[in-house]
Amino acid sequence: MSQAKSPDYRTGHRGPHWTHALRSAQRAGAVIVTDDTLEPVVYTPESTGPGRFRPWLTPNGHRHDSHDVHPEW
């Protein structure tokens, strides 16, 4: 059985821990943006409700899943 490939914000490989990779990229200086509109998002998780599964929030209030965003350098 092969080892699962870990996510890497430098290569764009999105794995089961992509949110952690995005947060690492953000701490390293990247701006996290949406895939479709390239709008910047901020990480604002919630313990319940829509923020639990869609923790990335745009300035105008739209929530996005971690697999709908990527880092921009």
DSSP file (Angstrom, degrees, kcal/mol; ACC not computed):
  #  RESIDUE AA STRUCTURE BP1 BP2  ACC     N-H-->O    O-->H-N    N-H-->O    O-->H-N    TCO  KAPPA ALPHA  PHI   PSI    X-CA   Y-CA   Z-CA
    1    1 A M              0   0    0      0, 0.0     2,-0.2     0, 0.0     0, 0.0   0.000 360.0 360.0 360.0 133.9    0.0    0.0    0.0
    2    2 A S        -     0   0    0      1,-0.1     2,-0.2     3,-0.0     3,-0.0  -0.504 360.0-105.7 -88.3 154.8    1.4    3.4   -1.0
    3    3 A Q        -     0   0    0     -2,-0.2     2,-0.2     1,-0.1    -1,-0.1  -0.553  39.1-109.6 -75.2 138.3    1.7    6.4    1.3
    4    4 A A        -     0   0    0     -2,-0.2     2,-0.4     1,-0.1    -1,-0.1  -0.462  34.8-112.2 -68.3 138.8   -0.8    9.2    0.6
    5    5 A K        -     0   0    0     -2,-0.2    -1,-0.1     1,-0.1     3,-0.1  -0.583  31.7-129.5 -75.2 128.6    0.8   12.2   -0.9
    6    6 A S        -     0   0    0     -2,-0.4     7,-0.1     1,-0.1    -1,-0.1  -0.452  28.9 -97.0 -78.0 152.0    0.6   15.1    1.5
    7    7 A P        -     0   0    0      0, 0.0     2,-0.4     0, 0.0     7,-0.2  -0.335  38.0-168.2 -67.3 149.6   -0.7   18.5    0.3
    8    8 A D  B >>> -A   13   0A   0      5,-1.5     4,-2.0     1,-0.1     5,-0.9  -0.926  19.1-159.9-143.9 114.2    1.8   21.1   -0.8
    9    9 A Y  T 345S+     0   0    0     -2,-0.4    -1,-0.1     1,-0.2     5,-0.0   0.741  93.6  61.8 -66.6 -21.3    1.0   24.7   -1.4
   10   10 A R  T 345S+     0   0    0      1,-0.2    -1,-0.2     3,-0.1    -2,-0.0   0.822 116.3  28.6 -74.5 -30.3    4.1   25.1   -3.5
   11   11 A T  T <45S-     0   0    0     -3,-0.7    -2,-0.2     2,-0.1    -1,-0.2   0.604 104.7-121.5-103.3 -15.7    3.0   22.5   -6.0
   12   12 A G  T  <5 +     0   0    0     -4,-2.0     2,-0.5     1,-0.3    -3,-0.2   0.535  54.2 156.3  85.8   6.3   -0.8   23.0   -5.7
   13   13 A H  B   < -A    8   0A   0     -5,-0.9    -5,-1.5    -7,-0.1     2,-0.7  -0.555  30.9-152.8 -68.1 119.7   -1.4   19.3   -4.7
   14   14 A R        +     0   0    0     -2,-0.5    -1,-0.1    -7,-0.2    53,-0.0  -0.852  27.5 158.0-101.1 110.8   -4.7   19.4   -2.8
   15   15 A G    >   -     0   0    0     -2,-0.7     3,-1.4   -11,-0.0     4,-0.2  -0.369  59.7 -69.0-116.4-164.8   -4.9   16.5   -0.4
   16   16 A P  T 3  S+     0   0    0      0, 0.0     3,-0.2     0, 0.0   -10,-0.1   0.669 131.8  46.0 -66.9 -16.4   -6.9   15.8    2.8
   17   17 A H  T 3> S+     0   0    0      1,-0.1     4,-1.8     2,-0.1     3,-0.3  -0.125  70.8 128.2-116.0  36.9   -4.9   18.4    4.8
   18   18 A W  H <>  +     0   0    0     -3,-1.4     4,-2.5     1,-0.2     5,-0.2   0.842  69.0  59.4 -62.2 -35.6   -5.2   21.2    2.2
   19   19 A T  H  > S+     0   0    0      1,-0.2     4,-2.4     2,-0.2    -1,-0.2   0.917 105.8  48.5 -60.5 -42.6   -6.6   23.7    4.7
   20   20 A H  H  > S+     0   0    0     -3,-0.3     4,-2.2     1,-0.2    -1,-0.2   0.905 110.7  50.8 -63.5 -41.1   -3.4   23.2    6.8
   21   21 A A  H  X S+     0   0    0     -4,-1.8     4,-2.2     2,-0.2    -2,-0.2   0.888 110.2  50.1 -63.8 -38.6   -1.3   23.8    3.7
   22   22 A L  H  X S+     0   0    0     -4,-2.5     4,-2.5     2,-0.2    -2,-0.2   0.910 109.6  50.1 -65.4 -42.2   -3.2   26.9    2.9
   23   23 A R  H  X S+     0   0    0     -4,-2.4     4,-2.1     2,-0.2    -2,-0.2   0.886 110.3  50.9 -64.3 -37.2   -2.7   28.3    6.4
   24   24 A S  H  X S+     0   0    0     -4,-2.2     4,-1.5     2,-0.2    -1,-0.2   0.908 110.7  48.6 -64.8 -42.1    1.0   27.5    6.2
   25   25 A A  H  <>S+     0   0    0     -4,-2.2     5,-2.6     1,-0.2     4,-0.3   0.896 109.8  52.5 -63.7 -40.1    1.2   29.4    2.9
   26   26 A Q  H ><5S+     0   0    0     -4,-2.5     3,-1.2     1,-0.2    -2,-0.2   0.900 109.0  48.8 -63.5 -41.2   -0.7   32.3    4.4
   27   27 A R  H 3<5S+     0   0    0     -4,-2.1    -1,-0.2     1,-0.2    -2,-0.2   0.798 106.8  57.6 -68.1 -27.2    1.8   32.5    7.3
   28   28 A A  T 3<5S-     0   0    0     -4,-1.5    -1,-0.2    -5,-0.1    -2,-0.2   0.473 131.9 -90.2 -82.5  -1.8    4.6   32.4    4.8
   29   29 A G  T < 5S+     0   0    0     -3,-1.2    -3,-0.2    -4,-0.3    -2,-0.1   0.459  79.9 137.4 112.6   1.8    3.2   35.5    3.1
   30   30 A A      < -     0   0    0     -5,-2.6     2,-0.5    -6,-0.1    -1,-0.3  -0.450  49.4-131.4 -78.9 153.5    0.8   34.2    0.4
   31   31 A V  E     -B   72   0B   0     41,-2.5    41,-2.6    -2,-0.1     2,-0.5  -0.924  20.9-136.7-100.9 127.7   -2.6   35.8   -0.2
   32   32 A I  E     +B   71   0B   0     -2,-0.5     9,-2.6     9,-0.4     2,-0.3  -0.753  31.3 175.5 -88.9 126.9   -5.3   33.2   -0.4
   33   33 A V  E     -BC  70  40B   0     37,-2.7    37,-2.6    -2,-0.5     2,-0.1  -0.860  33.7 -96.2-129.7 161.4   -7.7   33.8   -3.2
   34   34 A T  E  >  -B   69   0B   0      5,-1.7     4,-1.0    -2,-0.3    35,-0.3  -0.450  28.4-129.2 -74.8 151.7  -10.7   32.0   -4.8
   35   35 A D  T  4 S+     0   0    0     33,-2.7    34,-0.1     2,-0.1    -1,-0.1   0.880 102.2  38.7 -67.7 -38.8  -10.1   29.8   -7.8
   36   36 A D  T  4 S+     0   0    0     32,-0.4    -1,-0.1     1,-0.1    33,-0.1   0.910 132.2  17.2 -85.2 -42.9  -12.9   31.4  -10.0
   37   37 A T  T  4 S-     0   0    0      2,-0.1    -2,-0.1     3,-0.0    -1,-0.1   0.510  87.6-130.4-109.2  -5.8  -12.8   35.2   -9.2
   38   38 A L     <  +     0   0    0     -4,-1.0    -3,-0.1     1,-0.2    31,-0.0   0.774  51.4 158.3  58.4  27.6   -9.3   35.5   -7.6
   39   39 A E        -     0   0    0      1,-0.1    -5,-1.7    -6,-0.0    -1,-0.2  -0.669  46.0-110.5 -80.8 132.9  -11.0   37.4   -4.8
   40   40 A P  B     -C   33   0B   0      0, 0.0     2,-0.3     0, 0.0    -7,-0.3  -0.334  37.1-166.9 -65.3 146.3   -9.0   37.4   -1.5
   41   41 A V        -     0   0    0     -9,-2.6    -9,-0.4    17,-0.2     2,-0.3  -0.916  11.1-144.1-130.8 157.5  -10.3   35.4    1.4
   42   42 A V  E     -D   57   0C   0     15,-2.4    15,-2.9    -2,-0.3     2,-0.7  -0.914  26.9-110.3-121.1 151.0   -9.6   35.2    5.1
   43   43 A Y  E     +D   56   0C   0     -2,-0.3    13,-0.2    13,-0.2    -2,-0.0  -0.716  46.5 157.2 -83.9 112.7   -9.7   32.1    7.3
   44   44 A T        -     0   0    0     11,-3.4    10,-0.1    -2,-0.7    -1,-0.1  -0.651  17.9-174.4-136.6  77.2  -12.6   32.4    9.7
   45   45 A P        -     0   0    0      0, 0.0     2,-0.3     0, 0.0     7,-0.2  -0.316   6.4-159.9 -73.6 157.1  -13.7   29.0   10.9
   46   46 A E        -     0   0    0      5,-0.8     8,-0.1     3,-0.1    -2,-0.0  -0.951  23.6-130.4-130.6 153.1  -16.7   28.3   13.1
   47   47 A S  S    S+     0   0    0     -2,-0.3     2,-0.3     5,-0.0    -1,-0.1   0.751  92.3  16.3 -76.3 -23.3  -17.5   25.3   15.3
   48   48 A T  S    S+     0   0    0     -3,-0.0     3,-0.5     4,-0.0     4,-0.1  -0.897 104.0  30.4-139.6 169.6  -21.0   24.9   13.8
   49   49 A G  S >> S-     0   0    0     -2,-0.3     3,-1.6     1,-0.2     4,-0.5  -0.265 111.6 -31.6  78.5-164.8  -22.9   26.1   10.8
   50   50 A P  H >> S+     0   0    0      0, 0.0     4,-1.8     0, 0.0     3,-0.5   0.752 129.7  66.0 -65.3 -24.6  -21.6   27.0    7.4
   51   51 A G  H 34 S+     0   0    0     -3,-0.5    -5,-0.8     1,-0.2    -2,-0.2   0.656  89.0  68.5 -71.2 -14.8  -18.2   28.2    8.7
   52   52 A R  H <4 S+     0   0    0     -3,-1.6    -1,-0.2    -7,-0.2    -3,-0.1   0.901 117.0  20.1 -70.1 -40.4  -17.4   24.6    9.9
   53   53 A F  H << S+     0   0    0     -4,-0.5    13,-0.4    -3,-0.5    -2,-0.2   0.572 131.4  44.5-105.8 -13.1  -17.1   23.3    6.3
   54   54 A R     <  +     0   0    0     -4,-1.8    -1,-0.2    11,-0.2    11,-0.2  -0.668  64.6 161.4-130.3  76.4  -16.5   26.5    4.4
   55   55 A P        +     0   0    0      0, 0.0   -11,-3.4     0, 0.0     2,-0.6   0.516  45.8  91.1 -81.7  -4.6  -14.0   28.4    6.5
   56   56 A W  E     -DE  43  64C   0      8,-1.9     8,-2.7   -13,-0.2     2,-0.4  -0.824  58.7-167.6 -98.6 123.1  -12.7   30.9    3.9
   57   57 A L  E     -DE  42  63C   0    -15,-2.9   -15,-2.4    -2,-0.6     6,-0.2  -0.913  11.4-144.1-117.0 130.8  -14.7   34.2    3.9
   58   58 A T    >   -     0   0    0      4,-2.4     3,-2.0    -2,-0.4   -17,-0.2  -0.449  35.1-104.1 -82.4 163.4  -14.6   36.9    1.2
   59   59 A P  T 3  S+     0   0    0      0, 0.0    -1,-0.1     0, 0.0   -18,-0.1   0.794 122.0  53.3 -59.1 -27.7  -14.9   40.6    2.2
   60   60 A N  T 3  S-     0   0    0      2,-0.1    -3,-0.0     1,-0.0    -2,-0.0   0.270 125.0 -98.5 -95.5  14.1  -18.5   40.7    1.0
   61   61 A G  S <  S+     0   0    0     -3,-2.0     2,-0.4     1,-0.3    -4,-0.0   0.511  73.2 140.2  94.9   6.2  -19.5   37.7    3.1
   62   62 A H        -     0   0    0      1,-0.0    -4,-2.4     2,-0.0     2,-0.3  -0.706  41.6-141.5 -86.1 133.3  -19.4   34.7    0.7
   63   63 A R  E     -E   57   0C   0     -2,-0.4     2,-0.3    -6,-0.2    -6,-0.2  -0.699  16.5-167.2 -95.9 146.3  -18.0   31.5    2.2
   64   64 A H  E     -E   56   0C   0     -8,-2.7    -8,-1.9    -2,-0.3     2,-0.1  -0.974  20.9-119.3-133.2 146.4  -15.7   29.1    0.3
   65   65 A D    >   -     0   0    0     -2,-0.3     3,-1.8   -11,-0.2   -11,-0.2  -0.405  34.7-110.2 -73.8 157.9  -14.5   25.5    0.9
   66   66 A S  G >  S+     0   0    0    -13,-0.4     3,-1.0     1,-0.3    -1,-0.1   0.793 118.5  58.3 -62.5 -28.1  -10.7   25.0    1.2
   67   67 A H  G 3  S+     0   0    0      1,-0.2    -1,-0.3   -53,-0.0   -53,-0.0   0.460  98.6  60.9 -83.3   1.2  -10.7   23.2   -2.2
   68   68 A D  G <  S+     0   0    0     -3,-1.8   -33,-2.7   -33,-0.0   -32,-0.4   0.328 102.1  60.0-103.2   4.7  -12.2   26.3   -3.9
   69   69 A V  E <   -B   34   0B   0     -3,-1.0   -35,-0.2   -35,-0.3   -37,-0.1  -0.873  57.8-175.7-130.9 162.8   -9.2   28.5   -3.0
   70   70 A H  E     -B   33   0B   0    -37,-2.6   -37,-2.7    -2,-0.3     2,-0.2  -0.974  31.6 -95.4-151.8 161.2   -5.5   28.6   -3.6
   71   71 A P  E     -B   32   0B   0      0, 0.0     2,-0.4     0, 0.0   -39,-0.2  -0.580  28.3-159.9 -82.9 144.0   -2.4   30.7   -2.6
   72   72 A E  E      B   31   0B   0    -41,-2.6   -41,-2.5    -2,-0.2    -2,-0.0  -0.980 360.0 360.0-118.9 135.1   -1.1   33.6   -4.7
   73   73 A W              0   0    0     -2,-0.4    -1,-0.1   -43,-0.2   -41,-0.1   0.404 360.0 360.0-101.7 360.0    2.5   34.8   -4.2
